Amino acid sequence: MRWIDTFAEFFRQISTPWIDDIAGQAGVRPEVMLAAASGVVLLLALALVVWLVSRVRRARVGAAAGDGIRSESREEALARGLGKTRQGLLGRLTPLLSRREVDAAALEELETALLVADVGVQTTERLLAAVRAGGGASGQAVGERLRSQLQEILEAAAGGEPEVLEGPRVVMVVGVNGAGKTTSIGKLACRYARAGRRVVLVAGDTFRAAAAEQLAIWAERAGAEIVQHQPGGDPGAVVYDGIRAAIARSADVVIIDTAGRLHTKTNLMDELRKVRRVVARELPGAPHETFLVLDAVTGQNGVAQARAFVGDLAVDGVILTKLDGTAKGGVVIAIAGELGIPVRFIGVGEGVDDLREFDASDFVEALLAPVHLDTQAESPVDSR
């Protein structure tokens, strides 16, 4: 081979005694051994160059994409998540609020629109009472009263993170199967981890098949630690070990998964109360927050679930999932208006960042954004 001969001639000039010794032991000529080694080095160098070029190209493509694609803002994500609810609600509200005067028939249409959006009878009556209190008015004025009352209801039930003076913050998450409980826990863990907090997940759902495995995947994704037992074990024992481990490891946040409970099953609710007692015994004052995960698609049935859980477990806030997949987003207002508990997080998509912290002002604006004083029915995203 010509290239070997060329390298051989070159390396014949630089051979040294120790190279000769190695070549002799290998049974080859020194210049041939050096030429072969050089070929390997050249191939590795070529591979390195190809890898570097590909990295540079990817970086340039990413930069170009970043210049052309703006990341979705919080307001836009919420407007997208409420798309189906807005479409149904505003399809009825926009003609109504375009009128110069809102009469009794128009108010009946408003009542129907709110009920269809699953705002609930009790909260709908409260909203209508506030609208009527202003007397006869134009559609624009009625729209402003509706907006103001919606925000008042939601802000009255608002809540934030309680202060934790000692030990890790313990968050207990409850809900029925299929509501998105484990996924919500994983997304919460990602939020806390991104904020620089050390997170421990406790796989307290020992009944559902593959629950612990699913939580372990989320733990790895979030960079969190996980405490789990064998399937079918005692949830109280898992929680005990989880709290002790979190204290020993100086964790900042502990999130406890629990088995899905039907709110009508008394014995299962008793099991949740037992878990709470274990937590409180190991860490006085805990759990500091208890989140109820509800599927927005269930609408008013979700309110019934919340009422049962609130009565038995002192729920501090609601995580409302799958809001982007339903036209029943008015259930957010029903939960706040009828139960007086805050919606803390809402799920507006499948991505990790689509679990959004709830804000009353943003929610009302996203829900009623197309109903401006000029009653133009266009979304804030489309109008840009």
N, C-alpha and C positions, 0 to 999 in steps of 0.2 A: 504494500500500500504506500503510495507516494507520500502522504502526509506523515506516516510513521517514519519513513526514511528521512524526510526533511527534519523532523524533530530529532531523530536519532543523530543526524549529522551535527545538529546544533548542540545537543546535550552531551555529545562525545567530548566537546571542548570543555564542559564544566563538571565532568564526573569527578568525584572525590573518593578517597579510600573507603569511607563508610557506606557510600552508595554502592561501590563495587562489592562490598561484603554482603549487603542486603540482596543485591541482584544475584550474587553467587549462590546464596542460600535458596533463592527462589528459582534458580536454574534458568535465568534469562540474562540477556545482555543489559548492562546498566543503561545504555542510551535508549533501549526499547522500553524498559521499565519507566524511565523518566518521561518518555514521549506519551505513554499510555496514561500516566498520572496527570500529565498536563492536559490531555484531552478531557479527562473527567472534570478537572477544574474549570476548563473552558465551558463545558456543558452546564455545570452548576452556575457559572457566571451568567450564561445566556438565560437560564431559567430565572435567575434573580432579576435580570433586566426586564424580561417579559412580565414578571409579577409587578414590578414597580410601574411599568407603563400602564398596566391594567388598573392599578390603584389610582394613578393620576387621572386616567380617563373617567373612572367612576366618580372621582371627586369633582371633575369638571361638569359631568352630567348632573350630579346632585346640586351643584351650585347653580347651574342653568335652570334646573327644576325649581330651586328655591326662589330664583328671580321671577319665574313665571307663575308659581303657584303659592298663593298666600295661605298660611295655616288658618284653619277655621277658628274664629273668635268664639268666646263664651256665648255671646248673644246669638250668633249664627247657629251654633250647635243646639241651643235651646229651641230656637225657631224651627230648626229641622226636626228635632225630637217631638215637637208639638204639632207637626205638620197635619196629621190626620185629624186631631182635635180641632185645630184652627179651621180646617177646611169645612168640617161639619158645622161648627159653631158660627163661623163668620158667614157661611152661606146663608144662614138665617138672620144674623144680626145686621149685616151690611145694608140690605134693603130697608130694614126697620129703622136703623139709625140715620138713614138718608132722608127720612121724612121731616117735614117742617114742624109737624106736631104729632106726638105719640099719644094715641087714644087707648081705650080699654082693649080693643082688638089687637093693637100692636103689643101691648103688655102681655097678652095671652101668648102671642108668638114668641116673645122674649122668654116667658116661662117654659114653653116647649123646648126652645133651644137649649136652655140651661139643663133641663131634665134629660134631654137626649145626650148631652155631654157628661152625664152622670155626676152633676153637681150635688144631687140629692134633694129630696123634698124640703127638708128643714132649712138647709142653706139657701135653696132657691127662694123660699118664702122670705127669708131675711134680706136677700138681695132685692127682691121686688118691693118690700116694705121701704127700703132705703130710697129706691127709685121713685116710689109714689109720694114719699115724704116731701119732695120738692114741688109737688103740684104739677100742673100741666107744663110741658116743656117740649122743646124741639128734640129731634133725635140726637143732635150733637150733645145737648145738655144731659140727656139720659145716658149717653155713652160715657161721659165724664163721671157721672154719679156711680155708674156700674164699675168703672175702673177703680175709683176711690174706695168703694166698699169692698171690692175683691182684695185690694191691697191691705185694707184694714183687717180683714178676717185672717189673712195669711200672716201678717206681722204680729197679730195678737197671740198667735200660737208659735211664734218663732223661738228658737232655742239655740244655744251654742255649746261648745265643749265645757264641761264643768272643770273646775280647778282640782288638780290632784296634788296634794301636799307631800305625800310620801309613797314610794314604790311605783311600779308601772301602772299606766292607765289600762284598765281592764274593760273591754268592750264585749258584751255578750250579744250574739246575733240569733234571733229566733224567726220562725216562719214555717209555713206549710211546704211540703215537697213541691218542687216545680216552680217556685216563685223566683228562683235565681239566687238563693241564699249563699251557696258556696262560691259562686262566681262573684257576687258582691263583696264577699269577704276577701277574695283574692285581689279585687280592684282597690278595696280599702287598704290592704297591705301595701300595694304599690304606691298609693298616695302617701302613706306614712313613711315608707322607705325613702321616697324621693325627697321628703322633708328632712331627711337625715336621722330618722328615728329607728332604733333597733326594735324589730318586730318579732314576736313569737306567736305562731298560730297553734291553736289547740284543737285537735280533731275529735271533738266531742260527739260527732255523729257516728256512733259505732253500729248503727242499725242498717243504714242504707249501703247497699253494695257499691264498692269503689268510691265511697265518699272520701275516705282518708287519702286514697291515691289521687283523686282530683285536687284535694287541698294541697297535697305534696307538690303537685305540678305548679300550682299557684305560688307556693312558698319559694320554690326554686326560681320562678320567674321574677318574683319581687325581691329576691335576696333575703328572705326571711327564714327564721328557724321554725321547725315544726315539732310538736310533741304528739305522738300517736300510740295507740295500743292495737292489739289484734282486733279484727272485726268481731262484733258481738260482745265486747267487753263492757265493763261498767262505766258509763259516761262520767260519773262522779269521780272515779279513780283517775281517769284521763285528765280531768280538769284539775284535780289535786296535784298531779305530777306536773301539769303545765304551769300552774301558778308557782310552785316551788322552783321549777327550772327557770322561769322568767325572773324571779327574785335573785336566784343565784347568779344568773348571767347578766344582771343589771339591765334588763330589757326596758325599753321605754313604753311599749304598747303590747298588750296581749289581746288577741282577738279569738274568741271562743265560738267555734261552730257547734251547732246543736242539731239533733235529729229533727226532721220535719214533723211538725205536729198538726193534726187536725184540731182546730179550736173547739170542736165538740167532744173530744175524747178527754174525759176527766183524768183518767189514770196517766195519760201521756203528759198532760199539763202538770200533774203532780211531780213527774220526773224532772221537768224543767225547774220547778220550785226547789227540788232537792239539789240540783246543780247550783242554783243561786246560793243556797245555804253553804255549800262547800266553798264557793268563791269567797263569800263574806267571812267565813271562819278563818280562811288562810290569809286573807288580806282585808282587814277592817275597812269598811267604806266601799268595797267593791261588790258587784260590778259598778263602775262609775257611769256607764252608759249601757242601755239595753236597746238595741235596734230591732225593729220588726220589719222584715222584708215582705213587701206585698207586690203582687203582679198587677200592674195597672190594667191589664186586659180584663181582669175579673170585675172591675167597676165597683158597684155597690156591695157585692159579696166581699170585696176586700175591706170595706168599711165594717161589715159584720165581723170579719176576722179580727180586725184591729180592736173593735170594742171588747171582744172576749179576751184578747191578749192583754190589753191595757188593764182590764179589771183584775186579772190574775197575776201579772208579772211587772207591773209598774213600768211600762214601756216609756222610754224617754224620747224616742224619735222613730220616724219611718224612713226606710229606704224603698222608694217606689221604682220598680224595674219595668223594662219593656214599654216605657212611655211612648217610644217612637212607633210602636206597633199597634196602637189603638186610637180610636176616636173618643175614648172615655177619660181623657186627661183631666176632666173636671173633678175626678175623684180626689185630686190633690186638695181642692177647695173644700170638698165634703169632709175629708179627714180633719182638716184644720178647724172648720166651722162646727162640726158636730162633736168631735172628740177633744178638741183643744190641744192636740199634740202636734209638734212640728214635723214637717217633712224635711229631713236633714239632707238626703241625697236623692237624686233622680237618675235613672238610667235612660239615656237617649240614644243608645247604639250599642254595638257589640265590642267596640274597642276599649282598651284600658282607660283611656282618657274620657270615655263617654259616661262614666259615673261622675256626675257633676254635683257639687255642693249647691243646695237649693237656696235661691235668693228670691224673696217675694216680689221685689220690684222688677227683676229680670223676667220672672215668670209671667207676671201680668202684662208686661210690655210685649213679650213674645206671643202671648195668647191673643192679645187684642191689637197687635201692631198694625194690621191693615186698617183698623177703624180709627182713622185720624179725623180731625175736625173737618177736613175736606172730603171725608168718607171715600177716599180712593182705596180700592181693594187690591193692593199689591203688597207683596211681602218685602221686608227690609232687605232681604238678600237679593231679590230680583231687581229691586229698584236701584241697586248700586251699579 
